[in-house]
Amino acid sequence: MGNRTPLAATLAANSISTAGTSLTLIGVPWFVLETTGSAGRAGVVAFCATLPIVVAALIGGPAIDRFGRRRTAVASDAVCAAAIAAIPLLHLAGALDFWMLCALMALNGFAHTPGNTARYVLIPDLAEHAGTTLARAAGLFDAVSRGARMVGAALAGLLIAFVGAETVLLLDAATFGLSALLIAAGVRGVRAAEPRKAEAPVSLRAYGTELREGYAHVLGNRLLLAVVVMVMFMNGTDQGWNAVLLPVHAESELSGAPAIGLLTALFGAGGLTGALLYGAVGHRFSRRAVFTVCVVLCGAPRFLVAAVTGTTLPLAVTMLLGGVAGGVLNPILTTVIYERVPDRLRSRVSGALTAGCEFAMPVGGLAAGLLVEGAGATGALLAMGGVYFLATLSPLVFPSWRTLDDAPGAVQEAAGPEPVPSEPAQAPAPVSSSGPSRPTPGP
């Protein structure tokens, strides 16, 4: 029997951090709309919050291994706690200018990505340390993340209504602090969590070589590249939905923040259900067939329903069913990525995947804000939903998706020689981000 404490601590920390991120996901756009009344400014804040995520993912993979995954996760959560707490505190003191809000959200986004990646990258090693299977540990990681996202979203909607967005942001800061303490105290004695001895002296040239290894692996595997391109468009439009379109729709047509919390929680509940269903019976079906159907159903319908209706019930049903479809996607993609990425490359390949999958997120939030102000909420919903729908047709159009059911060895051979590896890296499970940083479809 292995030591399960590090795995349990990481799962607990990730669930607390994810719940807190859900508070930010709802609390910050609502805070901006309340204090400025501008969808355009909400889009600007979303841009400032997500651009650093992409930058951190682009350059951060090798740094996580050099600094140590446990240290990275702790430092990341500590910085995020300080950045988020500063927003309501400065506002209550009457000292929060708009540029400060943008800067603090940028700092939060930049710091959040390495910690998120570090926790995810540790799962295979923590599973071995605990004496459990990778499939079980990865399933638990996804399930607790989805459950935490659901609970956090529901709490955010209610808390904003009763105590205000400022208090919600302070609570979010506390969740980051608790997550840091859990990782610092619980993830000990795991060799993979500690700093790795560099194969070459620290230099820009060596660091650049390590970065290129991650990107070369993604570019050399056509399926991974197809996943990145599709998820990039999905995450971009999802960011527009989360940061601008849903808050604007809820404010004008629904019951405000409680409706956002309800709808986001329903999507999370559906996602958890879908993940559990796939874990129970998914192995009986073709990965490609299941993925192709579910990816079309998971996201685009909610844009259309929000555009043509002004009541909560139709959108709630759509979000729940879309969540079930979306919940199937990450287990498939997680498995495929773990199969196709060597352990020693996992951290830097993960950075490359995250950077690619989230590349369009800054533009998505900004574009949604500008579309609302230029074409109205309905026009913005239809435009963003159209982009989402076209992106999800990718598995039907591009031949590389046919390898989704292939054995990993065959796929890697077809992709050509593997790039020279360096150190462990991560592969995020791609598809929409409910919270910053990891691809996973849906809000």
Disulfide bonds with the S-S distance in Angstrom:
none
